[in-house]
Amino acid sequence: MAFQKKHRLGYPSLWDPHGQLGRGLPKGLVNLQALPYTIVVDRQGRIAASRTGPVAEAEMADVLTPC
C-alpha cells in the first residue's frame, strides 16, 4: 500500500510475497520467480495480457486502449 501511495498508481496492485495468488494463474503465464510481473485483466475478469519485468506506462498504451 505504501508503494501504491508513494507512486500514485492509478490501478490496483497486489502484493503476493509467498506466491499464493501466483499459483492460481494459468501455467506458463508468467515466471513466478521473476519479479515484478504484470497481468492485465479485462472488464469480464479475463486475462488480457501479461508481462514479466518492469513495464513503462507507454508500453501498456496499446493494451489499455479500447478497440
PDB file as gemmi writes it, atoms N, CA and C in Angstrom:
CRYST1    1.000    1.000    1.000  90.00  90.00  90.00 P 1                      
ATOM      1  N   MET A   1       0.822  -1.186   0.000  1.00  0.00           N  
ATOM      2  CA  MET A   1       0.000   0.000   0.000  1.00  0.00           C  
ATOM      3  C   MET A   1       0.871   1.257   0.000  1.00  0.00           C  
ATOM      4  N   ALA A   2       1.968   1.216   0.731  1.00  0.00           N  
ATOM      5  CA  ALA A   2       2.864   2.372   0.754  1.00  0.00           C  
ATOM      6  C   ALA A   2       3.439   2.639  -0.632  1.00  0.00           C  
ATOM      7  N   PHE A   3       3.828   1.563  -1.348  1.00  0.00           N  
ATOM      8  CA  PHE A   3       4.364   1.714  -2.705  1.00  0.00           C  
ATOM      9  C   PHE A   3       3.310   2.331  -3.615  1.00  0.00           C  
ATOM     10  N   GLN A   4       2.075   1.808  -3.542  1.00  0.00           N  
ATOM     11  CA  GLN A   4       0.998   2.341  -4.378  1.00  0.00           C  
ATOM     12  C   GLN A   4       0.780   3.825  -4.097  1.00  0.00           C  
ATOM     13  N   LYS A   5       0.754   4.187  -2.841  1.00  0.00           N  
ATOM     14  CA  LYS A   5       0.522   5.582  -2.471  1.00  0.00           C  
ATOM     15  C   LYS A   5       1.691   6.458  -2.917  1.00  0.00           C  
ATOM     16  N   LYS A   6       2.918   6.008  -2.652  1.00  0.00           N  
ATOM     17  CA  LYS A   6       4.107   6.789  -2.996  1.00  0.00           C  
ATOM     18  C   LYS A   6       4.185   7.064  -4.490  1.00  0.00           C  
ATOM     19  N   HIS A   7       3.865   6.049  -5.302  1.00  0.00           N  
ATOM     20  CA  HIS A   7       3.992   6.175  -6.758  1.00  0.00           C  
ATOM     21  C   HIS A   7       2.674   6.553  -7.439  1.00  0.00           C  
ATOM     22  N   ARG A   8       1.653   6.799  -6.625  1.00  0.00           N  
ATOM     23  CA  ARG A   8       0.342   7.230  -7.130  1.00  0.00           C  
ATOM     24  C   ARG A   8      -0.176   6.347  -8.255  1.00  0.00           C  
ATOM     25  N   LEU A   9      -0.161   5.046  -8.019  1.00  0.00           N  
ATOM     26  CA  LEU A   9      -0.647   4.112  -9.028  1.00  0.00           C  
ATOM     27  C   LEU A   9      -2.134   4.333  -9.254  1.00  0.00           C  
ATOM     28  N   GLY A  10      -2.527   4.348 -10.513  1.00  0.00           N  
ATOM     29  CA  GLY A  10      -3.930   4.539 -10.876  1.00  0.00           C  
ATOM     30  C   GLY A  10      -4.630   3.230 -11.175  1.00  0.00           C  
ATOM     31  N   TYR A  11      -4.065   2.143 -10.680  1.00  0.00           N  
ATOM     32  CA  TYR A  11      -4.622   0.818 -10.925  1.00  0.00           C  
ATOM     33  C   TYR A  11      -4.352  -0.049  -9.698  1.00  0.00           C  
ATOM     34  N   PRO A  12      -5.133  -1.101  -9.517  1.00  0.00           N  
ATOM     35  CA  PRO A  12      -4.905  -1.983  -8.368  1.00  0.00           C  
ATOM     36  C   PRO A  12      -3.594  -2.748  -8.515  1.00  0.00           C  
ATOM     37  N   SER A  13      -2.925  -2.943  -7.421  1.00  0.00           N  
ATOM     38  CA  SER A  13      -1.683  -3.690  -7.402  1.00  0.00           C  
ATOM     39  C   SER A  13      -1.758  -4.690  -6.252  1.00  0.00           C  
ATOM     40  N   LEU A  14      -1.378  -5.918  -6.507  1.00  0.00           N  
ATOM     41  CA  LEU A  14      -1.421  -6.954  -5.481  1.00  0.00           C  
ATOM     42  C   LEU A  14      -0.016  -7.330  -5.064  1.00  0.00           C  
ATOM     43  N   TRP A  15       0.200  -7.481  -3.781  1.00  0.00           N  
ATOM     44  CA  TRP A  15       1.480  -7.926  -3.238  1.00  0.00           C  
ATOM     45  C   TRP A  15       1.299  -9.382  -2.862  1.00  0.00           C  
ATOM     46  N   ASP A  16       2.114 -10.250  -3.453  1.00  0.00           N  
ATOM     47  CA  ASP A  16       1.990 -11.697  -3.271  1.00  0.00           C  
ATOM     48  C   ASP A  16       3.340 -12.285  -2.881  1.00  0.00           C  
ATOM     49  N   PRO A  17       3.882 -11.906  -1.707  1.00  0.00           N  
ATOM     50  CA  PRO A  17       5.242 -12.308  -1.353  1.00  0.00           C  
ATOM     51  C   PRO A  17       5.461 -13.810  -1.235  1.00  0.00           C  
ATOM     52  N   HIS A  18       4.418 -14.576  -0.977  1.00  0.00           N  
ATOM     53  CA  HIS A  18       4.576 -16.025  -0.822  1.00  0.00           C  
ATOM     54  C   HIS A  18       4.080 -16.803  -2.041  1.00  0.00           C  
ATOM     55  N   GLY A  19       3.672 -16.084  -3.083  1.00  0.00           N  
ATOM     56  CA  GLY A  19       3.257 -16.748  -4.320  1.00  0.00           C  
ATOM     57  C   GLY A  19       1.918 -17.446  -4.255  1.00  0.00           C  
ATOM     58  N   GLN A  20       1.119 -17.148  -3.262  1.00  0.00           N  
ATOM     59  CA  GLN A  20      -0.188 -17.801  -3.141  1.00  0.00           C  
ATOM     60  C   GLN A  20      -1.108 -17.457  -4.307  1.00  0.00           C  
ATOM     61  N   LEU A  21      -1.177 -16.183  -4.670  1.00  0.00           N  
ATOM     62  CA  LEU A  21      -2.028 -15.776  -5.789  1.00  0.00           C  
ATOM     63  C   LEU A  21      -1.454 -16.265  -7.115  1.00  0.00           C  
ATOM     64  N   GLY A  22      -0.146 -16.195  -7.241  1.00  0.00           N  
ATOM     65  CA  GLY A  22       0.514 -16.620  -8.472  1.00  0.00           C  
ATOM     66  C   GLY A  22       0.292 -18.081  -8.802  1.00  0.00           C  
ATOM     67  N   ARG A  23       0.175 -18.908  -7.790  1.00  0.00           N  
ATOM     68  CA  ARG A  23      -0.038 -20.344  -8.034  1.00  0.00           C  
ATOM     69  C   ARG A  23      -1.375 -20.634  -8.705  1.00  0.00           C  
ATOM     70  N   GLY A  24      -2.310 -19.706  -8.592  1.00  0.00           N  
ATOM     71  CA  GLY A  24      -3.613 -19.892  -9.216  1.00  0.00           C  
ATOM     72  C   GLY A  24      -3.674 -19.415 -10.658  1.00  0.00           C  
ATOM     73  N   LEU A  25      -2.574 -18.845 -11.154  1.00  0.00           N  
ATOM     74  CA  LEU A  25      -2.543 -18.369 -12.538  1.00  0.00           C  
ATOM     75  C   LEU A  25      -2.339 -19.526 -13.502  1.00  0.00           C  
ATOM     76  N   PRO A  26      -2.785 -19.369 -14.750  1.00  0.00           N  
ATOM     77  CA  PRO A  26      -2.548 -20.418 -15.748  1.00  0.00           C  
ATOM     78  C   PRO A  26      -1.052 -20.712 -15.879  1.00  0.00           C  
ATOM     79  N   LYS A  27      -0.713 -21.982 -15.968  1.00  0.00           N  
ATOM     80  CA  LYS A  27       0.679 -22.410 -16.072  1.00  0.00           C  
ATOM     81  C   LYS A  27       1.361 -21.755 -17.275  1.00  0.00           C  
ATOM     82  N   GLY A  28       2.552 -21.192 -17.038  1.00  0.00           N  
ATOM     83  CA  GLY A  28       3.328 -20.583 -18.105  1.00  0.00           C  
ATOM     84  C   GLY A  28       2.985 -19.132 -18.398  1.00  0.00           C  
ATOM     85  N   LEU A  29       1.991 -18.572 -17.711  1.00  0.00           N  
ATOM     86  CA  LEU A  29       1.600 -17.186 -17.976  1.00  0.00           C  
ATOM     87  C   LEU A  29       2.730 -16.224 -17.638  1.00  0.00           C  
ATOM     88  N   VAL A  30       3.302 -16.381 -16.465  1.00  0.00           N  
ATOM     89  CA  VAL A  30       4.438 -15.574 -16.030  1.00  0.00           C  
ATOM     90  C   VAL A  30       5.407 -16.471 -15.277  1.00  0.00           C  
ATOM     91  N   ASN A  31       6.645 -16.027 -15.197  1.00  0.00           N  
ATOM     92  CA  ASN A  31       7.653 -16.727 -14.403  1.00  0.00           C  
ATOM     93  C   ASN A  31       7.529 -16.203 -12.975  1.00  0.00           C  
ATOM     94  N   LEU A  32       7.015 -17.015 -12.072  1.00  0.00           N  
ATOM     95  CA  LEU A  32       6.770 -16.581 -10.707  1.00  0.00           C  
ATOM     96  C   LEU A  32       8.056 -16.295  -9.941  1.00  0.00           C  
ATOM     97  N   GLN A  33       9.192 -16.723 -10.478  1.00  0.00           N  
ATOM     98  CA  GLN A  33      10.479 -16.438  -9.845  1.00  0.00           C  
ATOM     99  C   GLN A  33      11.001 -15.062 -10.242  1.00  0.00           C  
ATOM    100  N   ALA A  34      10.422 -14.478 -11.278  1.00  0.00           N  
ATOM    101  CA  ALA A  34      10.860 -13.168 -11.782  1.00  0.00           C  
ATOM    102  C   ALA A  34       9.866 -12.099 -11.327  1.00  0.00           C  
ATOM    103  N   LEU A  35      10.376 -11.104 -10.664  1.00  0.00           N  
ATOM    104  CA  LEU A  35       9.525 -10.012 -10.201  1.00  0.00           C  
ATOM    105  C   LEU A  35      10.037  -8.704 -10.761  1.00  0.00           C  
ATOM    106  N   PRO A  36       9.217  -7.777 -11.048  1.00  0.00           N  
ATOM    107  CA  PRO A  36       7.767  -7.866 -10.952  1.00  0.00           C  
ATOM    108  C   PRO A  36       7.180  -8.543 -12.185  1.00  0.00           C  
ATOM    109  N   TYR A  37       5.917  -8.865 -12.098  1.00  0.00           N  
ATOM    110  CA  TYR A  37       5.190  -9.282 -13.284  1.00  0.00           C  
ATOM    111  C   TYR A  37       3.857  -8.557 -13.293  1.00  0.00           C  
ATOM    112  N   THR A  38       3.362  -8.310 -14.490  1.00  0.00           N  
ATOM    113  CA  THR A  38       2.139  -7.534 -14.681  1.00  0.00           C  
ATOM    114  C   THR A  38       1.122  -8.387 -15.409  1.00  0.00           C  
ATOM    115  N   ILE A  39      -0.091  -8.358 -14.918  1.00  0.00           N  
ATOM    116  CA  ILE A  39      -1.203  -9.052 -15.574  1.00  0.00           C  
ATOM    117  C   ILE A  39      -2.313  -8.032 -15.760  1.00  0.00           C  
ATOM    118  N   VAL A  40      -2.807  -7.914 -16.976  1.00  0.00           N  
ATOM    119  CA  VAL A  40      -3.915  -7.006 -17.276  1.00  0.00           C  
ATOM    120  C   VAL A  40      -5.176  -7.861 -17.381  1.00  0.00           C  
ATOM    121  N   VAL A  41      -6.191  -7.463 -16.633  1.00  0.00           N  
ATOM    122  CA  VAL A  41      -7.457  -8.196 -16.604  1.00  0.00           C  
ATOM    123  C   VAL A  41      -8.532  -7.315 -17.222  1.00  0.00           C  
ATOM    124  N   ASP A  42      -9.328  -7.885 -18.140  1.00  0.00           N  
ATOM    125  CA  ASP A  42     -10.372  -7.087 -18.785  1.00  0.00           C  
ATOM    126  C   ASP A  42     -11.599  -6.970 -17.878  1.00  0.00           C  
ATOM    127  N   ARG A  43     -12.578  -6.241 -18.339  1.00  0.00           N  
ATOM    128  CA  ARG A  43     -13.775  -5.996 -17.528  1.00  0.00           C  
ATOM    129  C   ARG A  43     -14.557  -7.264 -17.207  1.00  0.00           C  
ATOM    130  N   GLN A  44     -14.379  -8.292 -18.003  1.00  0.00           N  
ATOM    131  CA  GLN A  44     -15.064  -9.558 -17.754  1.00  0.00           C  
ATOM    132  C   GLN A  44     -14.253 -10.469 -16.827  1.00  0.00           C  
ATOM    133  N   GLY A  45     -13.105  -9.983 -16.352  1.00  0.00           N  
ATOM    134  CA  GLY A  45     -12.273 -10.768 -15.447  1.00  0.00           C  
ATOM    135  C   GLY A  45     -11.342 -11.732 -16.148  1.00  0.00           C  
ATOM    136  N   ARG A  46     -11.187 -11.596 -17.461  1.00  0.00           N  
ATOM    137  CA  ARG A  46     -10.296 -12.476 -18.223  1.00  0.00           C  
ATOM    138  C   ARG A  46      -8.912 -11.852 -18.330  1.00  0.00           C  
ATOM    139  N   ILE A  47      -7.885 -12.683 -18.374  1.00  0.00           N  
ATOM    140  CA  ILE A  47      -6.527 -12.195 -18.547  1.00  0.00           C  
ATOM    141  C   ILE A  47      -6.372 -11.730 -19.987  1.00  0.00           C  
ATOM    142  N   ALA A  48      -6.066 -10.434 -20.153  1.00  0.00           N  
ATOM    143  CA  ALA A  48      -5.939  -9.845 -21.486  1.00  0.00           C  
ATOM    144  C   ALA A  48      -4.490  -9.766 -21.941  1.00  0.00           C  
ATOM    145  N   ALA A  49      -3.553  -9.662 -20.989  1.00  0.00           N  
ATOM    146  CA  ALA A  49      -2.134  -9.549 -21.327  1.00  0.00           C  
ATOM    147  C   ALA A  49      -1.313  -9.836 -20.077  1.00  0.00           C  
ATOM    148  N   SER A  50      -0.049 -10.202 -20.308  1.00  0.00           N  
ATOM    149  CA  SER A  50       0.867 -10.394 -19.178  1.00  0.00           C  
ATOM    150  C   SER A  50       2.276 -10.040 -19.622  1.00  0.00           C  
ATOM    151  N   ARG A  51       3.091  -9.684 -18.641  1.00  0.00           N  
ATOM    152  CA  ARG A  51       4.476  -9.307 -18.934  1.00  0.00           C  
ATOM    153  C   ARG A  51       5.317  -9.532 -17.694  1.00  0.00           C  
ATOM    154  N   THR A  52       6.486 -10.075 -17.863  1.00  0.00           N  
ATOM    155  CA  THR A  52       7.427 -10.236 -16.764  1.00  0.00           C  
ATOM    156  C   THR A  52       8.440  -9.104 -16.849  1.00  0.00           C  
ATOM    157  N   GLY A  53       8.758  -8.511 -15.713  1.00  0.00           N  
ATOM    158  CA  GLY A  53       9.705  -7.406 -15.646  1.00  0.00           C  
ATOM    159  C   GLY A  53       8.999  -6.077 -15.546  1.00  0.00           C  
ATOM    160  N   PRO A  54       9.764  -5.016 -15.346  1.00  0.00           N  
ATOM    161  CA  PRO A  54       9.172  -3.683 -15.237  1.00  0.00           C  
ATOM    162  C   PRO A  54       8.453  -3.294 -16.523  1.00  0.00           C  
ATOM    163  N   VAL A  55       7.378  -2.554 -16.387  1.00  0.00           N  
ATOM    164  CA  VAL A  55       6.597  -2.111 -17.540  1.00  0.00           C  
ATOM    165  C   VAL A  55       6.379  -0.604 -17.422  1.00  0.00           C  
ATOM    166  N   ALA A  56       6.761   0.116 -18.462  1.00  0.00           N  
ATOM    167  CA  ALA A  56       6.522   1.563 -18.503  1.00  0.00           C  
ATOM    168  C   ALA A  56       5.099   1.828 -18.978  1.00  0.00           C  
ATOM    169  N   GLU A  57       4.556   2.956 -18.581  1.00  0.00           N  
ATOM    170  CA  GLU A  57       3.195   3.314 -18.966  1.00  0.00           C  
ATOM    171  C   GLU A  57       3.024   3.310 -20.482  1.00  0.00           C  
ATOM    172  N   ALA A  58       4.004   3.833 -21.211  1.00  0.00           N  
ATOM    173  CA  ALA A  58       3.922   3.890 -22.676  1.00  0.00           C  
ATOM    174  C   ALA A  58       3.816   2.494 -23.292  1.00  0.00           C  
ATOM    175  N   GLU A  59       4.462   1.504 -22.657  1.00  0.00           N  
ATOM    176  CA  GLU A  59       4.413   0.133 -23.173  1.00  0.00           C  
ATOM    177  C   GLU A  59       3.033  -0.479 -23.032  1.00  0.00           C  
ATOM    178  N   MET A  60       2.254   0.012 -22.093  1.00  0.00           N  
ATOM    179  CA  MET A  60       0.934  -0.541 -21.836  1.00  0.00           C  
ATOM    180  C   MET A  60      -0.169   0.146 -22.644  1.00  0.00           C  
ATOM    181  N   ALA A  61       0.161   1.239 -23.312  1.00  0.00           N  
ATOM    182  CA  ALA A  61      -0.850   2.033 -24.020  1.00  0.00           C  
ATOM    183  C   ALA A  61      -1.668   1.187 -25.000  1.00  0.00           C  
ATOM    184  N   ASP A  62      -1.026   0.333 -25.783  1.00  0.00           N  
ATOM    185  CA  ASP A  62      -1.741  -0.482 -26.760  1.00  0.00           C  
ATOM    186  C   ASP A  62      -2.673  -1.474 -26.086  1.00  0.00           C  
ATOM    187  N   VAL A  63      -2.247  -2.005 -24.971  1.00  0.00           N  
ATOM    188  CA  VAL A  63      -3.053  -2.991 -24.257  1.00  0.00           C  
ATOM    189  C   VAL A  63      -4.265  -2.327 -23.600  1.00  0.00           C  
ATOM    190  N   LEU A  64      -4.069  -1.126 -23.093  1.00  0.00           N  
ATOM    191  CA  LEU A  64      -5.113  -0.461 -22.319  1.00  0.00           C  
ATOM    192  C   LEU A  64      -6.046   0.388 -23.154  1.00  0.00           C  
ATOM    193  N   THR A  65      -5.701   0.631 -24.416  1.00  0.00           N  
ATOM    194  CA  THR A  65      -6.566   1.433 -25.290  1.00  0.00           C  
ATOM    195  C   THR A  65      -7.705   0.562 -25.815  1.00  0.00           C  
ATOM    196  N   PRO A  66      -8.963   0.985 -25.579  1.00  0.00           N  
ATOM    197  CA  PRO A  66     -10.093   0.191 -26.074  1.00  0.00           C  
ATOM    198  C   PRO A  66     -10.059   0.043 -27.589  1.00  0.00           C  
ATOM    199  N   CYS A  67     -10.513  -1.106 -28.062  1.00  0.00           N  
ATOM    200  CA  CYS A  67     -10.567  -1.374 -29.508  1.00  0.00           C  
ATOM    201  C   CYS A  67     -11.743  -0.673 -30.132  1.00  0.00           C  
TER     202      CYS A  67                                                      
END                                                                             
